[in-house]
Amino acid sequence: MGQLFIHVLLLWLLLYLVTGCREKETANILPAPKEEDPMMSALAIDVLFSDSGRIEARLTSTSMKKYTGELARMEFQKGFHVILYD
């Protein structure tokens, strides 16, 4: 019985050493975004502007791109529609 315990222990030690020595996998890292790339983009947007719980305007568009940096801007390449409320 003592020899069986030693054989099992050696087998576990061998398995531990074999599985612990494999190469570590590296994560796929996405390239850093370029400054000219949009920080955010959206499709089919519908934005409500309100003040004190009262809707003042509604903006809709099929697509929007938001840029940051030196030339921060929002682009609506296919145009937008604004409704102003009294």
C-alpha positions in Angstrom: 0.0 0.0 0.0 2.9 2.3 0.7 4.3 1.8 -2.8 0.9 2.5 -4.4 0.8 5.8 -2.5 4.3 6.8 -3.7 3.5 5.9 -7.3 0.3 7.9 -7.3 2.1 10.9 -5.7 4.8 10.7 -8.3 2.2 10.5 -11.1 0.5 13.6 -9.8 3.8 15.4 -9.5 4.7 14.5 -13.0 1.4 15.7 -14.4 1.7 18.9 -12.5 5.1 19.6 -13.9 4.1 18.8 -17.5 1.0 20.9 -17.5 2.7 23.8 -15.6 5.5 24.2 -18.2 3.4 25.0 -21.3 3.7 28.4 -22.9 1.4 31.1 -21.7 -1.1 32.3 -24.3 -1.0 35.9 -25.2 -4.1 38.0 -25.5 -4.9 39.6 -28.8 -4.5 43.4 -28.3 -6.4 45.7 -30.5 -4.4 48.5 -32.1 -4.8 51.9 -30.5 -7.3 54.1 -32.4 -6.0 56.7 -34.6 -6.8 60.3 -33.9 -8.8 60.7 -37.1 -11.0 57.7 -36.1 -14.3 58.5 -34.5 -14.5 58.0 -30.7 -18.1 57.0 -31.0 -20.6 56.1 -33.7 -24.3 55.4 -33.7 -27.1 54.4 -36.0 -30.7 55.4 -35.9 -30.4 58.0 -33.2 -33.2 59.9 -31.5 -32.2 62.5 -28.9 -34.5 64.6 -26.8 -33.3 67.9 -25.3 -35.2 69.0 -22.1 -35.0 71.6 -19.4 -36.7 71.1 -16.1 -38.6 68.0 -17.4 -40.0 69.9 -20.4 -39.0 68.7 -23.9 -37.5 71.6 -25.9 -36.1 69.8 -29.0 -35.8 66.5 -30.7 -33.0 65.5 -33.0 -33.1 62.4 -35.2 -30.6 61.0 -37.7 -29.7 57.7 -39.5 -26.1 57.9 -38.4 -23.7 60.0 -36.3 -20.0 60.0 -35.6 -18.4 61.8 -32.7 -14.7 62.9 -32.8 -12.5 64.2 -30.0 -9.2 65.9 -29.9 -8.1 69.2 -31.4 -11.0 69.2 -33.9 -13.8 67.9 -31.6 -17.0 67.5 -33.6 -20.1 65.5 -34.4 -20.7 64.4 -38.0 -24.1 63.5 -39.4 -23.1 62.2 -42.8 -26.6 61.6 -44.0 -28.0 64.8 -42.4 -30.3 65.2 -39.4 -33.8 66.5 -38.5 -34.5 68.8 -35.6 -37.9 69.7 -34.2 -38.1 72.6 -31.8 -41.0 72.8 -29.2 -42.4 75.9 -27.6 
